[in-house]
Amino acid sequence: MPANIGEYKIPLGQPEILREGTDITLVTYGSCVRIAEDAVEQLKDFNISVELIDVQTLIPFDRSKTILESIKKTNRVLFFDEDVPGGATAYMMQKVVEDEEAYYYLDSEPHTLAAREHRPAYATDGDYFSNPNAEDVFDTIYEIMHEADPVKYPKLY
């Protein structure tokens, strides 16, 4: 049992910016944060600066409009989660792009990255086949950047 119970509190609805960035905003939470951090490290080698945001809570969601302010800076966004397509990623995108009108600030189409459209595996070795991994995050972000500037970010394969 932690010794600091009752002392450490995370405010609900307050996302945390884990990495500052200028090229694209990556929004995620929970177990996907570690995966996203791995991808962000790989993307640095390709001169892509990712602002990584951990939403902390889905309800309430981003009361401070942290994600919107990040999108105003980067003009691109990827919502990332291991839920089914149309689940939490769609919820987050709707809250930010529709409700907060982030579409006014986007130079690229907003994207989501979720689990694959099939029954998830019951064992951890099946996560590799059903859940997105760091390479999926890398590929999705690199493709967004390639679409925005194909000269600076040429096709990798």
Buried (B, 14 or more C-beta within 10 A) or exposed (E): EEEEEEEEEEEEBBBBBBBEBEBBBBBBBBEBBEBBBBBBEBBEEEEBBBBBBBBBBBEEBBEEBBBBBBBBBBBBBBBBBBBBEEBBBBBBBEBBBEEBEBEEBBEBEBBBBBBEEEEBEEEEEEBEEBBBBBEBBBBBBBBBBBEBEEEEBEEEE
